[in-house]
Amino acid sequence: MKIASSDGESNIDLSLKTAFSKAPVAYGGPVMQDQFSTLHGFGEVMGSKKVCPGVFVGGSTRLIQEVRRGNSISATDVLFVKGHAAWVPGQLTREIDKGVWYIAAASADFILRYAGAPVLKDDNDGDLWADILSCMGDEFVTIANTHSGRGDQRMLP
């Protein structure tokens, strides 16, 4: 899905939607589905916050200005995330202990794959989840191979 085709009530300003009409939208989770966040790798532009090295959230006003000026920011290099996930205290830890979730260190290139990050020929660009698990090695490769091929469901809000 592209941001221009998102429908219904949302927190997206029309000028943001216009500037980033071809930007991809990822599914962030079932909470606050009418809210969108922007992820990008353009540094700490005004209004953004650093999530981890090379990944930033927010700063939409400044990003619009840069796209309109034709600077180094492309309209497809920003990932819009619809909704988010949330847990009650202790819930996530219990789910990790049960094997529902896995903890992984991921590079900015993984996190921003759908926002213009480079994809190498050996990457599984159709299934980011399986690609990350495969990079973790050991038993995670088996899990990835067993469940891969379903595509990246996070791209389907």
N, C-alpha and C positions, 0 to 999 in steps of 0.2 A: 504494500500500500504506500502511496505517496501522500505527503501532507496536504496537497491540493485537493485530494479526493476524500479527505476526512470529513465526515458529516456530523450533524448533531451539535449539541451544545459543547463548547470547549473553551479553554482559556487562551486560545490562539488569536492574537491580534491580526486583523486583515492584512496589514503591511508585512507582518512576519510570514503569513501564509503565502502572500504574493511573492516575496523575495525568495522563499524557499519552496516554491511550488513542486519542484521535482525531488525534494528531500525525502529519504525513506523514513518510514515509521516502524518502530519496533514495539512489541508488546512488553510493557514493564510489569504488569500484574493487574489483579482484579480490583485493587483499591483506587478510588477516585479516577475512574475511567474517563472523565471529562477533562482531566488535567494532562498537559503535555510538558515534558522537560526537554531541554536541548543538550545533547552531548557533542563535544567537538574536541579537536586537538590543536586549537589555535592560540593556546596560551591564556593567561589571565587577562582577557579583555575586560573592559569595564563591566561590572555586573556579574562576572562569572566567578566560580569557585573551583579550586583544584580538588579533584576527586582522588587522583593518584598521579604519579609521574606521566605526563603526556595526555591526560584526560581531564576535561573541564566540563562543568555543567553551568548553563545560564549564559548571560551576556548577550541576549538576543538583540537588543537595540544596537549594540556596537557591531554585531555580526551582520545585521541588515545593512548598516552603513558601508561595511567593507564589501559586501556583495554588490551593492549598487555602484560603488566606485570601481568595480572590476579588479579589485586587488587580489591577493593570492587565495582568497576564500571562494570556493565554488559553492553554488547553491546545493549541490549534492554531497558536500563534505560535512554536513551537520546531520546528526541522527536525532530524530524526534522520538521520544519514548512516551507511550500512552499508558497512563496509570502507573501504579507501583505495587510492590508486595509489602506486606507488613505482618508482623508476628507479635503475639502477646509475650510478656517476659518469660524466658525459658523455653518457649516453643521451638525456636530455630535450633537451639542446642539439642533438644530431644530429637528433632527430625534428622539432624546430622548424625547423632548417635545411632539412629535406626537405619542409616544408609539412604535416606530420602534425598539428601543433598550431599555434595562433595565440596570440599574446600580446595580452591585452586588459585595459584598465583598466575595472573594473566597479564600479558603485555598490553600496552596501549593499542598495538596493531590488532590484537584479538578483540578488545573492547570496542574499537572503532571500525571493525571490519566493514560494516554497512555504511560507514561515513567516510569513504574514500581511502581507508588504510590499504596499503599494498597487500595483494594476495599472491603468494608464490605458487609455482606450478605444482608442488607437492601438497599444497594445502587442500583441505576438504572444504572448499568455499560454499558448498551447498548445505553443510551441516556443521556449524560452528561448535555446537556442543560436543559432537564426536571428535572434532579436531582438537579441542582443548583436552579432552580426556586422553586421547592418543598421545599427546605431548607429555602427559603426566606419567606415562609408562606403567610397567608392572600390570597389576590386575585391572587397571583402568583401560588399557588397550583392549582387553577382552570385553569389558562392559561396552566400550565404544563400538567395537565390531559387532557385538550382539544386537545392539539397538540402533545402529546408524542406518542411514538411508531414509529416514522419516523426514528429513529436511529440518530447517530451523523453525520450529513452531513459534518462536518468539516474534517472528515477523508477521504473524497472523493475529492482529488484535481482535 
